[in-house]
Amino acid sequence: MKKLLIIETEYIGHYLTGYIKYILRALDKKKIKIYILTSKETLKNGKGALKILKGEKVKFKIITIPTLKVSKKDFVSLTLYQLKLYFLIKKNFKSLNNKIKFDHIILTSMQRIDKIISIFGSPFGKIKFSGIFLGLKFHLQNFEIKSESTNHFLSKLLFNRLLRITTLTKIITNDYLLKKYLKNNHWKNQKKVFFLHDPKEFKYKFNKNYALKKLNLKKNKFIILVYGAIIDSKGVEELLQIYKYKIRDVHCLIVGKQFDSTKNFLNKNKFVENLKNNRNISLYNGWQSEKNEAIFFSACDAIWIGYKNYPFPSGVLYQAVSLKKPSIISKEAGFINDLNNKFKIGLSCNIHDPSDILSVIKKLKKSKYSQLIKKNTSKFLFQCNPSIWTKKFQDFIIKTI
C-alpha cells in the first residue's frame, strides 16, 4: 500500500481543514495510507478540525511536532522562521521515514517554507513532493496590483529555483494571475504549476430567520459578517468607523480567532466597548464548527472582504459566493478586486472612508444590486465546486504517487 504524508503546520485560520478535507475526499477508496503531520498549536486553535476531517470517513493518522511562531513580520524574522521550520520538518521527516517509508509528500502551506527549500533543496531527500502554494507577490506588479513587498527579484529567483527541483512534481495555486504570468513569460517549468479556485461548501444550511433567532439578532438590521482569522489585515478597525455616523440599522458580526493588535483593539478599546454595549456588534472569538459557521453565514446580508494591503485570493470570498452572498470588497485587495471586476460578485469601496463603506451598504440594501450579485455568484459557483477540485486533484496525485 502506498503511503502519503500531508504536512500542515500553519496555526492561524482554518488551514487544517481548508484543503486537507478535500484531499482526503479525493483519496477516498484509493489504496493509500494517509498520515498528517501538524503542530500542537494548529490542533489547539482548530479544536473541531479533527472532527471535520474524520467526517470524511477516510482513515488517517495524526503526528504532531512542536509549534513554531513568527515573532515579527519583517524579512529577517520570516526568513529565520522558514529556516527553523525547514530543519524541524527535515529532522522529524527523517525519523518518520525510517519507520514508514513514504511514497509522496504534500505541503499544504508551502509558502511557509518555499524560500528555504529553494536554497537548501528538498527536506525529503529523493522522495517526490507536491505543494499548495498561496501568497506569491512577485508577478502582481505586471497586473497593476500593488503589494508591500520590495523583494520581487529575489522571490522570482527563488521560485524559479524551486520549480527546478526534480523531486517537486506539482504546485497547486489559487492565483490564476500567477499561471498567466508564467505562461506569458515562457517559464521553463511552468507546467508544474496547476491552478484551481479554492473549493468551498457548507455542510449545513439554514434559513435566515432561523440563524437570526439562534444569534439573537433582529430582522430589521443589515448584518455584515467578518470571518476567519481576525488579524490586522482584515480591516476590522476601518469597518467599525462607520458607527461614528451613529447609524442604527447595521450590525457587525466579527467571528473567528482574534490575534495581535486586532485582539487588543476589540477587547481594550472604549469605542468598541460602547458598540458592544449598544448591540451594534457581536464578537465570537475562536475557531468555529461547521454548524456554527453555517449559522453565521446564513444570518448575514453581506460579507466583509475589506482587507488592508491584501493582494491575495480569499477563502472567505469563496464561501460568500457558495451561498450567493454579496461581498464588500476593499479596493486595496488586489487579486480579489481583479476577480470582482471580472465576475461582479460584490461591491468595492475605499475602506479608509466610512462614508464610502456606507454608500456600498446602502446600495446592497436595494434589491436591484443584491439580485444582480446573486445572479453573478450563481454563474461563478462552478469555479469553486469541491467536486471539480477533488477530481482534478485526484487526477494528478494518483498519477504522481
HELIX and SHEET records of a PDB file:
HELIX    1   1 TYR A   15  GLY A   18  1                                   4    
HELIX    2   2 ILE A   20  ALA A   26  1                                   7    
HELIX    3   3 LYS A   40  ASN A   45  1                                   6    
HELIX    4   4 ALA A   49  LYS A   54  1                                   6    
HELIX    5   5 PHE A   75  ILE A  100  1                                  26    
HELIX    6   6 MET A  110  ARG A  112  5                                   3    
HELIX    7   7 ASP A  114  PHE A  120  1                                   7    
HELIX    8   8 LEU A  140  PHE A  143  5                                   4    
HELIX    9   9 HIS A  152  LEU A  163  1                                  12    
HELIX   10  10 TYR A  176  ASN A  184  1                                   9    
HELIX   11  11 GLN A  190  LYS A  192  5                                   3    
HELIX   12  12 LYS A  208  LYS A  214  1                                   7    
HELIX   13  13 ASP A  232  LYS A  234  5                                   3    
HELIX   14  14 VAL A  236  LEU A  240  1                                   5    
HELIX   15  15 GLN A  241  TYR A  245  5                                   5    
HELIX   16  16 ASP A  260  LYS A  268  1                                   9    
HELIX   17  17 LYS A  270  ASN A  277  1                                   8    
HELIX   18  18 GLU A  290  ALA A  299  1                                  10    
HELIX   19  19 GLY A  315  SER A  322  1                                   8    
HELIX   20  20 GLY A  334  PHE A  343  1                                  10    
HELIX   21  21 PRO A  354  LEU A  364  1                                  11    
HELIX   22  22 SER A  367  PHE A  380  1                                  14    
HELIX   23  23 LEU A  381  CYS A  384  5                                   4    
HELIX   24  24 PRO A  386  THR A  400  1                                  15    
SHEET    1   A 7 PHE A  60  ILE A  65  0                                        
SHEET    2   A 7 ILE A  32  SER A  39  1                                        
SHEET    3   A 7 LYS A   2  GLU A   8  1                                        
SHEET    4   A 7 HIS A 104  LEU A 107  1                                        
SHEET    5   A 7 PHE A 129  ILE A 132  1                                        
SHEET    6   A 7 LEU A 168  THR A 173  1                                        
SHEET    7   A 7 VAL A 193  PHE A 195  1                                        
SHEET    1   B 6 ILE A 281  TYR A 284  0                                        
SHEET    2   B 6 VAL A 250  VAL A 255  1                                        
SHEET    3   B 6 PHE A 222  TYR A 227  1                                        
SHEET    4   B 6 ALA A 302  ILE A 305  1                                        
SHEET    5   B 6 SER A 327  SER A 330  1                                        
SHEET    6   B 6 GLY A 346  CYS A 349  1                                        
END                                                                             
